[in-house]
C-alpha cells in the first residue's frame, strides 16, 4: 500500500463498525507487519449468505495497472435470480496461501457455513486452495471461461470444414448420457491436429460436462458471470493511482445499485399479479408462493407435465396420479401424499417466522428479506427426465394445494404474497 493508505483503510473499517457492529473485516500481515490480504463483509452480506449461500461463484480481476492488487468477490443469486454479494477481498497476490487464507476467513466470517457448490475459473492455485479448505463443496469450472479457452486453443488446430467448437459446446451443455459424451469427445479429438488442450480439459470433465453434473446442486448456474459483472463495474477504479478510499466509495455505490434493484423487484412482486397461463389449483398456489421469476420457471415446467393428471381419492387428503388421457384407459394411477424432501426453503417471498421485516440498517432503513421459504422448484427442474416421477410429484403437490383451497389469507401487512403460512402445512 502507498504511504498513509493503511491508516485510511483502518479508519474506514472502524467507522463502518461504529455504524453497524455487524460489519466485519480481516487483515493478513506479512513478516514485516505490512497489510497483504484484506477481506470484509457488511450486515447485508451476512444475511444474504445465510439465505442464499448454497451456490457461490468467486472470481478475481485486476485494474488497469498490472501492479494493482487482485480484487475478488463472492457472489450468488437471490430468490429473484439477481446478484447478491457474500464477501469482498483485496489480495496481495493469487498464490495458494493467499487463497487458503481468504477461503478460511470467508468461512469463519459466515459461521463455518460451507456452500454446496462453488464456481471459479481454471486458476490452479485457487483450485488447490478450495480442495484444502472446502473438501465437501463441489467445485465447478466456469463454462464461459472454458469456451473462451476452447476458441483460443482449437480454432487454429481444427481440420478444415469441421465444427469442433460446436461439438465441444454440445459436450459441455447438451449430452446427458456419459456414453454419448465419450463417443462424441473421442471423435472430436480426431478433428483436431493438436490435442494437448483437449486432453487437459478432459481430465477435469466432471467439473464442466453436463452428463457428469446431473446430480450436482447448481440452481442452473454454470459460470462466474455474476462475479465478473460486478468486477467489470469496479475495474476502472482499481487503478493504482487512485486513493483506496475512492475505490471503497465507488464500490459502495455499485453494491447499493444492485440492492436497490432487489428492493424494486420485491415491491413489484407484491404489487403486480403474475401471468398465470392456466388457473389450476397448483399454479394459483405457486403464484402466491414464488417470486415472479421463479414462478415463470415453475409454470414452464408445469406445462411439460400436462400429460399427467390428478383426481381426489376417497382416502382422506390423498390424490390419485394418472398418466395418459382423462378416461378409464389411463396408463398409470397411484395414490400419493407430498414427501417432506420436496420442501426446500429458498425461492419464495415471505418474511421471518413472525411476519416481520429484517433490519439491515440499525438506523432505520428496512430491507425486505426472504427468510428461507418453501420451494420445490429444484425438483421440478429435474422431473422432465423421468415422466413417471414427475407425474407422481405433480399429483402429490396438488394434494397439498387442494387441501388449502378454501381461500386466500392476508399476511401481517395485508399483502397477498404469503398466502399460506407455515402453520397451514402439516409436513
C-alpha positions, 0 to 999 in steps of 0.5 A: 500500500502507498504511504498513509493508505493503511491508516485510511483503510483502518479508519474506514473499517472502524467507522463502518463498525461504529455504524453497524457492529455487524460489519466485519473485516480481516487483515493478513500481515506479512513478516514485516507487519505490512497489510497483504490480504484484506477481506470484509463483509457488511450486515447485508452480506451476512444475511444474504449468505445465510439465505442464499449461500448454497451456490457461490461463484468467486472470481478475481480481476485486476485494474488497469495497472498490472501492479494493482492488487487482485480484487475478488468477490463472492457472489450468488443469486437471490430468490429473484435470480439477481446478484447478491454479494457474500464477501469482498477481498483485496489480495496481495497476490493469487498464490495458494496461501493467499487463497487458503487464507481468504477461503478460511476467513470467508468461512469463519466470517459466515459461521463455518457455513460451507456452500454446496457448490462453488464456481471459479475459473481454471486458476490452479492455485485457487483450485488447490486452495478450495480442495484444502479448505472446502473438501465437501463443496463441489467445485465447478469450472466456469463454462464461459471461461472454458469456451473462451479457452476452447476458441483460443486453443482449437480454432487454429488446430481444427481440420478444415470444414469441421465444427469442433467448437460446436461439438465441444459446446454440445459436450459441455451443455447438451449430452446427458448420457456419459456414453454419448459424451465419450463417443462424441469427445473421442471423435472430436479429438480426431478433428483436431491436429493438436490435442494437448488442450483437449486432453487437459480439459478432459481430465477435469470433465466432471467439473464442466460436462453436463452428463457428469453434473446431473446430480450436482446442486447448481440452481442452473448456474454454470459460470462466474458471470455474476462475479465478473459483472460486478468486477467489470463495474469496479475495474476502472477504479482499481487503478493504482493511482487512485486513493483506496478510499475512492475505490471503497466509495465507488464500490459502495455505490455499485453494491447499493445499485444492485440492492436497490434493484432487489428492493424494486423487484420485491415491491413489484412482486407484491404489487403486480399479479403474475401471468398465470397461463392456466388457473389450476389449483397448483399454479394459483398456489405457486403464484402466491408462493414464488417470486415472479421469476421463479414462478415463470420457471415453475409454470414452464415446467408445469406445462411439460407435465400436462400429460399427467393428471390428478383426481381426489381419492376417497382416502382422506387428503390423498390424490390419485396420479394418472398418466395418459388421457382423462378416461378409464384407459389411463396408463398409470394411477397411484395414490400419493401424499407430498414427501417432506424432501420436496420442501426446500426453503429458498425461492419464495417471498415471505418474511421471518417466522413472525411476519416481520421485516429484517433490519439491515440498517440499525438506523432505520432503513428496512430491507425486505428479506426472504427468510428461507421459504418453501420451494420445490422448484429444484425438483421440478427442474429435474422431473422432465427426465423421468415422466413417471416421477414427475407425474407422481410429484405433480399429483402429490403437490396438488394434494397439498394445494387442494387441501388449502383451497378454501381461500386466500389469507392476508399476511401481517401487512395485508399483502397477498404474497404469503398466502399460506403460512407455515402453520397451514402445512402439516409436513 
